[in-house]
Every structure is written in C-alpha cells, then in structure tokens.
C-alpha cells in the first residue's frame, strides 16, 4: 500500500467488525461516538457546509481519520466519513480530484510515491517544505507537520541490551561482534533503495561482507512476524515502524538513526486549498491536534487497536477528551 512505512499494517483487530467495501472512496464503517466542543469550538459559517474526510485502511490512519471526523463535527460541519479507503492511490486521488477535503498524510510518502521524487530528506522540516511547495500546484495545502514521524527503524528486545553492550544507536552496531549483528526484516525493506543494504553500507557494516553482516545473519519475514521474532530472540535487531503499538507492547527499544539515514515521514494534515481558503480556521483546528501527536502518543493509540482490539473511533475520542480537545456528547 504505497511506500510509506507502516502502510502494510492492516488493522488486524478490526477484521471481524470492519470489512473493506470493494473499491473507490466508500467507507466500510462510519461509526463515530457522539462528541461536543472542548478547546475545539464551533466555527462561524460551518453550519450546513459538507466536508469530506478521507483516510487509508490501516490502524494509524483509521485513528487519525476518526480524530479528524470528530474535530470537524464539533466545529459544526456536516462531515462525510470516507475513512478506511483501500489503498494509498485512491486516497491520494480523492484529494487531487477534489472529492476529499482533508486527509492526514506522510511527508515522505507524498514526496517519494505521489510526486515521484528520489532524493530523500532525513530532516523533517526540509522534507515538509519541499512537499508543501510541490503540492501547491495540485491545489493542496500541507499544514505544519506533527512531531510524530512514522519512518523505518530498528529495535531490539529490551532485556537483551545488557548482553549487547547496551547499544543505543545504529552506529553502535559496528562495535558488536559479527555474530551478534543479526536482523529480521520484511521482504520489501530488504529490496528498497532506502532499505537494509544501503543502511548497512551507510553505517559501515556492508551486507554480504564477512566482516560486516553476512547474508546468513538476515532473516526475511512477513511484516507482523518481524516484531514477534525480534521479541522471541530469533534475531537481535528487527525492522519496525516508529509509531507501531507493538513496540511498547513487546517492550522493544528503538535504536537511534544517528546518521539520519531514513527519510522523514512526518504526519501532516492536508487540506484542499479552496476548502482552507473558505474556512481558514481549519488551520488552527488541525494545528491544535498536530501539536500533540508524537511517536509515543501514536504507539499508545495504535496499541489500543492492534493489541487490545478496541475500535479506532473510540480510541480517537478517548484521546481527544483526555487532551481537552473535545468533550463527550
């Protein structure tokens, strides 16, 4: 589903209650619990105005989509809920075609997948600025991004850290004995131009080099299996997505990408420019939400769905109430 890290993570816990609805922009579930204003208050001129919210069909997007739906409802708009769109391409096309007014997107996804660029930016602000400028021509406005950055990373089971010299960064891998440089990765990451081999090269331990990372040190697994294999000790270092709820649930420790190898995939509210011009207050509404979104927050919210089996809409409302953004209706 596109090239955004985490995009392949289906909302497994929802499989029994939320079935995909074929194709296009039709939503499979429009359930949203009742809410009322908090710090987000009604916007003058919103009454009777229809706004369409889109979101892709994986856990984090479902939660973020419901957050947007709730925010716009308490702002006074008539909201059409088109969250749970099956795939990045139709979600993006809905925005470009003007059929969707707002979605949460990832800066790296837009830059690499939608806009077809090849240069990557590890600096979040630099990545945001080039995407924002490029998408102006498509009639889209990228609002300032959240701190949350759903990019690639490597994690280790926390209880193994003492025997691994308490390594904290990817640079620290070069200090370990070769036999301890064992990795679990998904097949896509193994072949990407910002994937395993280029990363290991950047950190001075080339793949296939007996003194770097021998190929026998790498296991290629399904995405979900990487987390459990890492936790079970099948490998020391597993490829993860930095906002995944299984990181805290399995007590994994994420290593710092201290050389800034991985591109930035910060979350940003993307709004049709004509919609934003008609209702400029939307910038403040979504800004108040983006300011609160961190990797840790999204890990917790994602875990409530993927690990605990809760509904994304309920998780979204609980969090918004806890932050004072809205109240219960």
C-alpha positions, 0 to 999 in steps of 0.5 A: 500500500504505497511506500510509506512505512507502516502502510502494510499494517492492516488493522488486524483487530478490526477484521471481524467488525470492519470489512473493506467495501470493494473499491473507490472512496466508500467507507466500510464503517462510519461509526463515530461516538457522539462528541461536543466542543472542548478547546475545539469550538464551533466555527462561524459559517460551518453550519450546513457546509459538507466536508469530506474526510478521507483516510487509508485502511490501516490502524494509524490512519483509521485513528487519525481519520476518526480524530479528524471526523470528530474535530470537524463535527464539533466545529459544526460541519456536516462531515462525510466519513470516507475513512478506511479507503483501500489503498494509498492511490485512491486516497491520494486521488480523492484529494487531487480530484477534489472529492476529499477535503482533508486527509492526514498524510506522510511527508515522505510518502507524498514526496517519494510515491505521489510526486515521484521524487528520489532524493530523500530528506532525513530532516523533517522540516526540509522534507515538509517544505519541499512537499508543501511547495510541490503540492501547491500546484495540485491545489493542496495545502500541507499544514505544519507537520506533527512531531510524530514521524512514522519512518523505518527503524530498528529495535531490539528486545529490551532485556537483551541490551545488557548482553549487547553492550547496551547499544543505543544507536545504529552506529553502535552496531559496528562495535558488536561482534559479527555474530551478534549483528543479526536482523529480521526484516520484511521482504520489501525493506530488504529490496528498497533503495532506502532499505537494509543494504544501503543502511548497512553500507551507510553505517559501515557494516556492508551486507554480504561482507564477512566482516560486516553482516553476512547474508546468513545473519538476515532473516526475511519475514512477513511484516507482523512476524518481524516484531514477534521474532525480534521479541522471541530472540530469533534475531537481535535487531528487527525492522519496525515502524516508529509509531507501531503499538507493538513496540511498547507492547513487546517492550522493544527499544528503538535504536537511534538513526544517528546518521539520519539515514531514513527519510522523514515521514512526518504526519501532516494534515492536508487540506484542499486549498479552496476548502482552507481558503473558505474556512481558514480556521481549519488551520488552527483546528488541525494545528491544535491536534498536530501539536500533540501527536508524537511517536509515543502518543501514536504507539499508545493509540495504535496499541489500543487497536492492534493489541487490545482490539478496541475500535479506532473511533473510540480510541480517537475520542478517548484521546481527544477528551483526555487532551481537552480537545473535545468533550463527550456528547 
